[in-house]
Amino acid sequence: MWVPSNRCTTCPKNTTRFDKAASSTYQVVQDSSGHPLQSTITYAAGTVTGDVSKDTVEMGGFTVRAQPWLLVCKTTGDIFSTPNDGIMGLGFESISSFGATPFWQTLVDMNQLASPEMSFYFARHLDDPKAQEEAFGGIFTLGGRNKTLFQGNPEFLPVLTDGGKLTHWLLNAPCMYPIRTHLVLFHPRDSISAVTVNGKDVTGNYKRHNTSAPVAAIDTGTPVIGGPTDVVSAIWARIPGAHPLSDKPGLFGFRMFPFLLAKSVFDISFYITACGTKIVITLSFGGKAWPIDPRDINLGPVSPGSSTCVGAIFDLHGGWGIQEGGSIPTWIIGDTFLKNVYSIFTAQPPRDLGARAADVPMIGMATLSSGGGAE
C-alpha cells in the first residue's frame, strides 16, 4: 500500500496528498542506522519511492492500527496516467517490497471479517459512448459476497504457491484450442505442451524456469490479458489481418467490421476479416470454461475514425519489458476476463466445500446474475 506525500514533487497537483505532520499516530520506520527506511515499488508503468511508514488505516468500517505502508515522495513513468491517490495491494506478504502484511490479510488475522474473503464485480464501459474518464467501476465486497450479483454455486480452485510461498493469486494458466471456427482457451489435465488456433498448431514455450507448467495471476489491477511473447504472437498470427502495433509495443491490431447483435451478450459477433472469422474466447483454469464477451476483446480503434482496433490480449514480456522467469507469472488475467464473472478471493477454503477442499487460499468464479451485468 502507498499514498503520495505532500512533499512529492513528481505527483500531479490534483492528487490528494498525505501530510505526516497532521497525523498524531504516524510513525516512520527506521533502518539499522536510525535513518528513515526507504523502499521502491516497481510497476510496469513506472516506480514509486518513499519512506516506509506506519499509521492507522480505516476503510469501509474496518480499522488496522500501525499498518505498514509507503509514503511516496518520488515517482517515475506513468503511475498517474489514470487518476488515483495511491494503491492498496491485495496480494500476499511475500511480494511486498518492504515485507508488509497487506491490509486485507491483517483483517483476516485479527478476525475482523465475517468471512475471510473479498469479492469483485466489474462494470463494463467499453461499449458506452457516454462513458466518462471516471465512472462507476463495480462493487468490491470485503469480508463476504454480494449474492445479488451472481447465480449458482461458485467454482473454487486452489491458489498455487511459488517456491513454497504464496505470492500472487495464482491458478493454472489457460491453453488454447479450436472448436469449429471459435478460438477457445482451456487448461488440459496435463502440463501445457501445445497450442492450436483454428485447427493449426501454434508452438510456444509454456514452461517457467521453476515449474513444469505455466501459471496465471488473477489480477484485478490489470485491465487486459497479458501472456508470453511467443504464444501471444502466435495467437494473433492465426487471426487474419492482425498485426503488431508499431507505436504500441506488445499490442496487436485487427480490422474491425460492424457488430452483429444477437439475442445474448455472448452471441454478439464481430468480424475481423471479410471472410467473417468469428472470435469467441473462453477461459478455464482446470474446471469450467468461462466465456468472454467479444466486446471486451476489442479495446476500440487505435485512433478516432480508424478501422483498426486494439486487441485485449497483449505481449506481457515484449510489450511491457517484464522479464520471464523467477516469480513472474506466465500470464496475467485482468479485467478483460474478470468483467465476465463474479470473482471471490478467499484466504481459507469456503465452509460449503467441506472436507474435500485443500487447506489453502482459493479463487472462486461464478456466473453473473441479471443484477451483475449479465443480459
SULQUIQUI-V987722 format. One record per residue. N is the residue number from 1. NEAR is the number of other C-alpha atoms within 10 Angstrom. D_LAST is the distance of its C-alpha to the last C-alpha in Angstrom with 2 decimals. Layout:
n->[N/N]
near->[NEAR/NEAR]
d_last->[D_LAST/D_LAST]
This chain:
n->[1/2/3/4/5/6/7/8/9/10/11/12/13/14/15/16/17/18/19/20/21/22/23/24/25/26/27/28/29/30/31/32/33/34/35/36/37/38/39/40/41/42/43/44/45/46/47/48/49/50/51/52/53/54/55/56/57/58/59/60/61/62/63/64/65/66/67/68/69/70/71/72/73/74/75/76/77/78/79/80/81/82/83/84/85/86/87/88/89/90/91/92/93/94/95/96/97/98/99/100/101/102/103/104/105/106/107/108/109/110/111/112/113/114/115/116/117/118/119/120/121/122/123/124/125/126/127/128/129/130/131/132/133/134/135/136/137/138/139/140/141/142/143/144/145/146/147/148/149/150/151/152/153/154/155/156/157/158/159/160/161/162/163/164/165/166/167/168/169/170/171/172/173/174/175/176/177/178/179/180/181/182/183/184/185/186/187/188/189/190/191/192/193/194/195/196/197/198/199/200/201/202/203/204/205/206/207/208/209/210/211/212/213/214/215/216/217/218/219/220/221/222/223/224/225/226/227/228/229/230/231/232/233/234/235/236/237/238/239/240/241/242/243/244/245/246/247/248/249/250/251/252/253/254/255/256/257/258/259/260/261/262/263/264/265/266/267/268/269/270/271/272/273/274/275/276/277/278/279/280/281/282/283/284/285/286/287/288/289/290/291/292/293/294/295/296/297/298/299/300/301/302/303/304/305/306/307/308/309/310/311/312/313/314/315/316/317/318/319/320/321/322/323/324/325/326/327/328/329/330/331/332/333/334/335/336/337/338/339/340/341/342/343/344/345/346/347/348/349/350/351/352/353/354/355/356/357/358/359/360/361/362/363/364/365/366/367/368/369/370/371/372/373/374/375]
near->[18/21/21/28/21/17/15/18/13/15/22/15/10/9/16/15/19/17/13/17/8/8/11/9/12/16/16/19/17/14/11/7/7/8/11/15/17/18/16/17/17/14/14/13/12/13/16/24/20/23/21/24/22/18/18/15/14/12/9/7/5/13/15/17/12/14/20/24/26/29/29/30/18/17/21/15/13/12/18/17/9/8/12/14/15/19/12/12/15/18/18/18/19/15/15/16/13/17/12/18/20/20/24/24/17/17/18/18/13/10/11/15/17/10/17/22/24/21/20/22/25/22/17/18/15/14/12/8/7/8/12/9/8/8/9/12/11/12/14/15/14/22/18/17/20/16/13/11/20/23/15/10/11/16/15/21/21/20/23/21/17/17/11/7/12/18/21/23/23/26/24/23/28/22/22/24/20/18/13/10/14/16/22/25/25/22/20/17/9/8/15/21/14/15/20/19/22/19/14/11/15/20/14/17/13/21/16/17/12/12/13/13/16/23/25/23/23/25/21/20/13/15/16/21/23/26/22/24/19/16/21/20/23/17/20/20/16/17/18/14/15/21/18/19/16/10/8/13/15/22/23/24/25/24/18/20/15/10/12/10/12/10/8/10/15/18/13/17/20/20/17/22/16/11/8/12/17/18/17/21/21/18/21/20/20/15/14/14/16/21/18/21/21/19/20/20/21/20/17/20/17/18/10/8/7/11/15/22/22/24/23/23/24/26/25/25/19/18/16/17/12/14/13/16/13/12/16/19/27/24/24/26/27/20/23/24/25/24/23/25/26/25/27/22/25/24/19/18/24/17/9/9/10/9/9/8/16/14/12/15/22/24/24/19/22/20/21/22/17/12/12/23/19/15/11]
d_last->[35.90/37.54/37.96/40.10/43.64/45.16/47.61/45.09/46.36/43.55/40.64/39.24/40.97/37.81/37.01/37.63/40.71/42.34/46.02/47.59/50.61/48.51/47.48/50.10/48.29/47.82/49.56/50.12/50.43/53.68/54.70/57.89/59.96/58.81/56.73/53.07/50.95/48.78/45.78/43.43/39.76/38.70/35.25/34.29/34.33/37.73/39.68/40.48/43.94/45.45/47.20/45.97/45.80/45.09/43.98/42.05/38.29/36.04/32.24/30.04/33.07/34.25/37.63/39.46/43.06/44.65/41.41/42.32/40.68/41.77/43.12/42.55/45.31/44.57/41.61/41.40/38.84/35.50/34.67/33.81/32.02/29.07/30.19/30.93/33.68/33.91/32.03/31.75/31.44/29.70/31.60/34.70/38.24/39.75/38.09/39.15/41.70/43.97/43.25/41.27/39.32/35.85/34.92/32.25/34.77/37.47/35.34/34.85/38.59/39.50/37.28/35.64/32.11/31.02/29.46/30.35/26.92/24.53/20.76/18.23/14.75/14.55/12.92/12.15/14.55/15.55/14.06/15.12/18.55/19.53/19.06/22.31/24.25/23.76/20.46/18.43/17.98/16.32/17.92/20.96/22.29/25.91/27.41/24.49/20.76/18.26/17.11/14.55/12.45/12.42/12.97/15.89/18.89/18.91/20.88/23.91/26.18/29.57/30.27/33.01/36.18/38.06/41.78/41.39/39.71/36.23/35.25/31.65/28.73/29.38/27.91/28.99/27.92/25.77/27.43/26.31/26.96/25.91/24.23/25.02/23.96/21.31/22.27/21.50/22.64/24.11/26.94/29.82/32.05/34.92/35.42/33.68/36.22/34.57/31.57/30.92/28.59/28.31/31.21/33.53/34.77/34.07/36.71/36.43/37.85/35.50/37.99/38.57/42.11/42.03/39.76/39.39/35.63/33.22/31.14/27.96/27.67/24.26/24.61/22.43/24.92/24.41/21.78/21.90/23.16/26.93/29.13/32.78/34.44/35.45/32.23/29.96/32.48/32.61/28.84/28.76/32.04/30.40/27.89/29.86/30.53/29.38/32.08/32.97/32.90/36.52/35.96/33.11/34.54/32.22/29.40/28.79/27.86/26.70/26.73/23.53/22.93/20.35/16.71/15.90/12.50/11.20/8.91/6.55/6.06/8.99/10.88/11.39/15.13/17.77/21.43/24.01/27.03/28.40/28.34/24.55/24.01/20.41/19.43/16.92/17.75/17.39/19.51/21.49/24.23/26.07/23.54/19.99/18.49/15.40/13.50/13.25/10.90/13.73/13.39/14.68/17.67/18.73/20.39/21.42/24.85/27.95/29.38/28.57/28.66/28.92/27.38/27.50/24.58/24.71/23.18/21.74/23.95/27.39/30.93/31.37/35.11/36.28/34.01/34.46/37.83/36.89/39.44/38.54/40.17/41.14/38.30/35.91/32.78/32.28/28.61/26.69/22.98/21.41/18.27/17.13/16.42/16.03/12.96/11.15/12.81/14.38/18.01/21.15/24.65/27.40/31.15/31.98/30.53/28.36/30.46/28.21/29.09/32.73/35.68/33.87/32.41/34.56/35.83/34.06/31.14/27.78/24.28/21.37/17.79/15.04/11.50/9.15/8.42/6.20/9.10/9.05/6.40/3.79/0.00]
